[in-house]
Structures are given as structure tokens and as C-alpha cells.
Amino acid sequence: MNSRLKVFGVIAILGFMAGVIAQLTAAVILPWLVTVLPLLGGATNYLISGFAGACLTVVLVSVWVYMTGKKDPY
């Protein structure tokens, strides 16, 4: 039971960090990229959101794999 609560806690912390990163991307990075890359027009928001989501997913899965991986090699 105790280990299950730890897993839920870690998932909650990772979800919180994902939300903070998403907010930072939406509030700071997105307007900056719209001014830097005006050629993309209206598609900029979708491209950046997709890229941020992909990066965030890779980071979260990498953290999960690292935390749940076996410590001893075969």
C-alpha cells in the first residue's frame, strides 16, 4: 500500500510539472515564436503545441522508465 501511494505521488508531481511547462509554453514561448516565425501564420500555435506535447511526453516516459527500471543488469 505504501509503495502504491508513492507511485501516485510521483505521478501527481509529474502531472503538476507538465502543467507548469504547458502554461510556460503558452504564456511565454508561444508569443515569442509567433513574432519570430511569422511565415507560419495561424499554424504556428498548432505546430508549437504539438512539438511541446511530444517533448513533454518523451520526458515523462523517460522519467517513468528510469524510475521503474531494474537496477541490476541481466
PAVO-57199 format. One record per atom (N, C-alpha, C): residue number from 1; residue in one letter; atom name; x, y, z. Coordinates in nm, 4 decimals, decimal comma, padded with zeros to 6 digits. Layout:
<nodes>
NODE  NUM  A  CA  X  Y  Z
...
</nodes>
This chain:
<nodes>
NODE  1  M  N  00,0820  -00,1191  00,0000
NODE  1  M  CA  00,0000  00,0000  00,0000
NODE  1  M  C  00,0865  00,1256  00,0000
NODE  2  N  N  00,1939  00,1223  00,0752
NODE  2  N  CA  00,2809  00,2390  00,0843
NODE  2  N  C  00,3485  00,2686  -00,0494
NODE  3  S  N  00,3918  00,1645  -00,1204
NODE  3  S  CA  00,4570  00,1865  -00,2499
NODE  3  S  C  00,3573  00,2391  -00,3527
NODE  4  R  N  00,2334  00,1978  -00,3413
NODE  4  R  CA  00,1317  00,2456  -00,4344
NODE  4  R  C  00,1074  00,3958  -00,4140
NODE  5  L  N  00,1076  00,4397  -00,2901
NODE  5  L  CA  00,0926  00,5831  -00,2628
NODE  5  L  C  00,2108  00,6621  -00,3157
NODE  6  K  N  00,3306  00,6046  -00,3085
NODE  6  K  CA  00,4482  00,6715  -00,3645
NODE  6  K  C  00,4339  00,6891  -00,5148
NODE  7  V  N  00,3858  00,5852  -00,5824
NODE  7  V  CA  00,3676  00,5925  -00,7277
NODE  7  V  C  00,2652  00,7004  -00,7616
NODE  8  F  N  00,1544  00,7037  -00,6884
NODE  8  F  CA  00,0543  00,8070  -00,7135
NODE  8  F  C  00,1114  00,9457  -00,6872
NODE  9  G  N  00,1913  00,9579  -00,5841
NODE  9  G  CA  00,2538  01,0864  -00,5540
NODE  9  G  C  00,3475  01,1318  -00,6638
NODE  10  V  N  00,4282  01,0398  -00,7147
NODE  10  V  CA  00,5213  01,0731  -00,8229
NODE  10  V  C  00,4446  01,1123  -00,9487
NODE  11  I  N  00,3384  01,0400  -00,9796
NODE  11  I  CA  00,2578  01,0732  -01,0971
NODE  11  I  C  00,1934  01,2102  -01,0803
NODE  12  A  N  00,1477  01,2411  -00,9587
NODE  12  A  CA  00,0892  01,3723  -00,9332
NODE  12  A  C  00,1929  01,4832  -00,9510
NODE  13  I  N  00,3139  01,4610  -00,9023
NODE  13  I  CA  00,4199  01,5616  -00,9168
NODE  13  I  C  00,4564  01,5802  -01,0637
NODE  14  L  N  00,4674  01,4707  -01,1384
NODE  14  L  CA  00,4982  01,4809  -01,2813
NODE  14  L  C  00,3862  01,5529  -01,3569
NODE  15  G  N  00,2621  01,5257  -01,3203
NODE  15  G  CA  00,1498  01,5952  -01,3828
NODE  15  G  C  00,1508  01,7434  -01,3524
NODE  16  F  N  00,1860  01,7783  -01,2292
NODE  16  F  CA  00,1962  01,9193  -01,1920
NODE  16  F  C  00,3051  01,9881  -01,2730
NODE  17  M  N  00,4205  01,9218  -01,2856
NODE  17  M  CA  00,5304  01,9787  -01,3643
NODE  17  M  C  00,4900  01,9932  -01,5106
NODE  18  A  N  00,4149  01,8974  -01,5635
NODE  18  A  CA  00,3684  01,9060  -01,7018
NODE  18  A  C  00,2767  02,0259  -01,7203
NODE  19  G  N  00,1906  02,0509  -01,6229
NODE  19  G  CA  00,1017  02,1668  -01,6301
NODE  19  G  C  00,1775  02,2973  -01,6262
NODE  20  V  N  00,2797  02,3047  -01,5414
NODE  20  V  CA  00,3610  02,4266  -01,5334
NODE  20  V  C  00,4340  02,4495  -01,6653
NODE  21  I  N  00,4898  02,3446  -01,7221
NODE  21  I  CA  00,5602  02,3573  -01,8505
NODE  21  I  C  00,4635  02,3991  -01,9609
NODE  22  A  N  00,3430  02,3415  -01,9617
NODE  22  A  CA  00,2438  02,3791  -02,0629
NODE  22  A  C  00,2034  02,5254  -02,0491
NODE  23  Q  N  00,1848  02,5712  -01,9267
NODE  23  Q  CA  00,1494  02,7119  -01,9052
NODE  23  Q  C  00,2630  02,8046  -01,9475
NODE  24  L  N  00,3846  02,7666  -01,9145
NODE  24  L  CA  00,5003  02,8461  -01,9549
NODE  24  L  C  00,5093  02,8526  -02,1068
NODE  25  T  N  00,4863  02,7416  -02,1721
NODE  25  T  CA  00,4899  02,7388  -02,3183
NODE  25  T  C  00,3819  02,8289  -02,3763
NODE  26  A  N  00,2619  02,8214  -02,3214
NODE  26  A  CA  00,1513  02,9003  -02,3752
NODE  26  A  C  00,1683  03,0494  -02,3477
NODE  27  A  N  00,2253  03,0849  -02,2335
NODE  27  A  CA  00,2315  03,2257  -02,1953
NODE  27  A  C  00,3568  03,2974  -02,2454
NODE  28  V  N  00,4685  03,2290  -02,2546
NODE  28  V  CA  00,5950  03,2962  -02,2853
NODE  28  V  C  00,6486  03,2565  -02,4223
NODE  29  I  N  00,6649  03,1296  -02,4437
NODE  29  I  CA  00,7339  03,0819  -02,5641
NODE  29  I  C  00,6473  03,0980  -02,6884
NODE  30  L  N  00,5188  03,0703  -02,6784
NODE  30  L  CA  00,4304  03,0788  -02,7940
NODE  30  L  C  00,4243  03,2191  -02,8536
NODE  31  P  N  00,4011  03,3245  -02,7746
NODE  31  P  CA  00,4014  03,4594  -02,8349
NODE  31  P  C  00,5371  03,4986  -02,8944
NODE  32  W  N  00,6448  03,4547  -02,8320
NODE  32  W  CA  00,7771  03,4853  -02,8847
NODE  32  W  C  00,7969  03,4189  -03,0204
NODE  33  L  N  00,7574  03,2916  -03,0330
NODE  33  L  CA  00,7752  03,2225  -03,1605
NODE  33  L  C  00,6836  03,2779  -03,2692
NODE  34  V  N  00,5668  03,3282  -03,2324
NODE  34  V  CA  00,4781  03,3884  -03,3321
NODE  34  V  C  00,5427  03,5120  -03,3927
NODE  35  T  N  00,6156  03,5888  -03,3111
NODE  35  T  CA  00,6833  03,7072  -03,3655
NODE  35  T  C  00,8087  03,6698  -03,4433
NODE  36  V  N  00,8749  03,5618  -03,4040
NODE  36  V  CA  00,9977  03,5211  -03,4718
NODE  36  V  C  00,9672  03,4476  -03,6023
NODE  37  L  N  00,8625  03,3693  -03,6037
NODE  37  L  CA  00,8285  03,2897  -03,7219
NODE  37  L  C  00,6948  03,3338  -03,7817
NODE  38  P  N  00,6869  03,4531  -03,8363
NODE  38  P  CA  00,5576  03,4996  -03,8891
NODE  38  P  C  00,5150  03,4274  -04,0171
NODE  39  L  N  00,6048  03,3592  -04,0834
NODE  39  L  CA  00,5717  03,2920  -04,2093
NODE  39  L  C  00,4745  03,1766  -04,1901
NODE  40  L  N  00,4726  03,1189  -04,0711
NODE  40  L  CA  00,3836  03,0055  -04,0479
NODE  40  L  C  00,2387  03,0493  -04,0266
NODE  41  G  N  00,2178  03,1740  -03,9955
NODE  41  G  CA  00,0828  03,2277  -03,9803
NODE  41  G  C  00,0066  03,1626  -03,8666
NODE  42  G  N  -00,1171  03,1231  -03,8934
NODE  42  G  CA  -00,2044  03,0659  -03,7912
NODE  42  G  C  -00,1656  02,9257  -03,7490
NODE  43  A  N  -00,0854  02,8571  -03,8278
NODE  43  A  CA  -00,0475  02,7201  -03,7943
NODE  43  A  C  00,0583  02,7141  -03,6853
NODE  44  T  N  00,1154  02,8279  -03,6496
NODE  44  T  CA  00,2230  02,8312  -03,5502
NODE  44  T  C  00,1767  02,7750  -03,4171
NODE  45  N  N  00,0583  02,8135  -03,3736
NODE  45  N  CA  00,0086  02,7654  -03,2445
NODE  45  N  C  -00,0034  02,6145  -03,2417
NODE  46  Y  N  -00,0546  02,5560  -03,3482
NODE  46  Y  CA  -00,0731  02,4122  -03,3519
NODE  46  Y  C  00,0601  02,3389  -03,3593
NODE  47  L  N  00,1515  02,3904  -03,4388
NODE  47  L  CA  00,2824  02,3270  -03,4507
NODE  47  L  C  00,3592  02,3309  -03,3188
NODE  48  I  N  00,3561  02,4436  -03,2524
NODE  48  I  CA  00,4288  02,4568  -03,1262
NODE  48  I  C  00,3633  02,3719  -03,0181
NODE  49  S  N  00,2317  02,3698  -03,0137
NODE  49  S  CA  00,1628  02,2871  -02,9149
NODE  49  S  C  00,1929  02,1389  -02,9375
NODE  50  G  N  00,1936  02,0972  -03,0602
NODE  50  G  CA  00,2263  01,9580  -03,0906
NODE  50  G  C  00,3694  01,9238  -03,0542
NODE  51  F  N  00,4612  02,0142  -03,0851
NODE  51  F  CA  00,6012  01,9913  -03,0512
NODE  51  F  C  00,6210  01,9868  -02,9002
NODE  52  A  N  00,5571  02,0789  -02,8279
NODE  52  A  CA  00,5684  02,0808  -02,6815
NODE  52  A  C  00,5079  01,9545  -02,6216
NODE  53  G  N  00,3954  01,9105  -02,6745
NODE  53  G  CA  00,3340  01,7873  -02,6258
NODE  53  G  C  00,4216  01,6655  -02,6505
NODE  54  A  N  00,4847  01,6610  -02,7658
NODE  54  A  CA  00,5736  01,5489  -02,7970
NODE  54  A  C  00,6951  01,5483  -02,7041
NODE  55  C  N  00,7553  01,6648  -02,6841
NODE  55  C  CA  00,8713  01,6737  -02,5940
NODE  55  C  C  00,8332  01,6373  -02,4516
NODE  56  L  N  00,7201  01,6868  -02,4066
NODE  56  L  CA  00,6748  01,6588  -02,2711
NODE  56  L  C  00,6468  01,5100  -02,2523
NODE  57  T  N  00,5870  01,4472  -02,3509
NODE  57  T  CA  00,5604  01,3040  -02,3430
NODE  57  T  C  00,6893  01,2245  -02,3366
NODE  58  V  N  00,7872  01,2601  -02,4180
NODE  58  V  CA  00,9158  01,1898  -02,4156
NODE  58  V  C  00,9832  01,2045  -02,2795
NODE  59  V  N  00,9785  01,3244  -02,2232
NODE  59  V  CA  01,0406  01,3467  -02,0922
NODE  59  V  C  00,9699  01,2657  -01,9847
NODE  60  L  N  00,8373  01,2701  -01,9834
NODE  60  L  CA  00,7626  01,1978  -01,8803
NODE  60  L  C  00,7811  01,0467  -01,8914
NODE  61  V  N  00,7799  00,9933  -02,0118
NODE  61  V  CA  00,8010  00,8496  -02,0293
NODE  61  V  C  00,9440  00,8116  -01,9924
NODE  62  S  N  01,0406  00,8961  -02,0252
NODE  62  S  CA  01,1791  00,8682  -01,9875
NODE  62  S  C  01,1957  00,8658  -01,8363
NODE  63  V  N  01,1328  00,9597  -01,7671
NODE  63  V  CA  01,1390  00,9607  -01,6208
NODE  63  V  C  01,0733  00,8361  -01,5642
NODE  64  W  N  00,9591  00,7975  -01,6197
NODE  64  W  CA  00,8891  00,6781  -01,5726
NODE  64  W  C  00,9733  00,5524  -01,5945
NODE  65  V  N  01,0353  00,5404  -01,7112
NODE  65  V  CA  01,1186  00,4239  -01,7402
NODE  65  V  C  01,2391  00,4194  -01,6473
NODE  66  Y  N  01,2997  00,5331  -01,6238
NODE  66  Y  CA  01,4155  00,5387  -01,5352
NODE  66  Y  C  01,3775  00,4995  -01,3924
NODE  67  M  N  01,2625  00,5463  -01,3465
NODE  67  M  CA  01,2215  00,5186  -01,2093
NODE  67  M  C  01,1746  00,3758  -01,1893
NODE  68  T  N  01,1188  00,3142  -01,2916
NODE  68  T  CA  01,0646  00,1796  -01,2752
NODE  68  T  C  01,1566  00,0720  -01,3319
NODE  69  G  N  01,2701  00,1102  -01,3892
NODE  69  G  CA  01,3610  00,0127  -01,4471
NODE  69  G  C  01,4315  -00,0698  -01,3416
NODE  70  K  N  01,4775  -00,1871  -01,3847
NODE  70  K  CA  01,5524  -00,2746  -01,2935
NODE  70  K  C  01,6880  -00,2151  -01,2663
NODE  71  K  N  01,7337  -00,2307  -01,1439
NODE  71  K  CA  01,8635  -00,1762  -01,1046
NODE  71  K  C  01,9775  -00,2696  -01,1394
NODE  72  D  N  01,9524  -00,3996  -01,1422
NODE  72  D  CA  02,0571  -00,4975  -01,1715
NODE  72  D  C  02,0547  -00,5361  -01,3192
NODE  73  P  N  02,1699  -00,5350  -01,3850
NODE  73  P  CA  02,1716  -00,5795  -01,5251
NODE  73  P  C  02,1527  -00,7308  -01,5342
NODE  74  Y  N  02,1122  -00,7779  -01,6487
NODE  74  Y  CA  02,0866  -00,9217  -01,6682
NODE  74  Y  C  02,2140  -00,9953  -01,6640
</nodes>
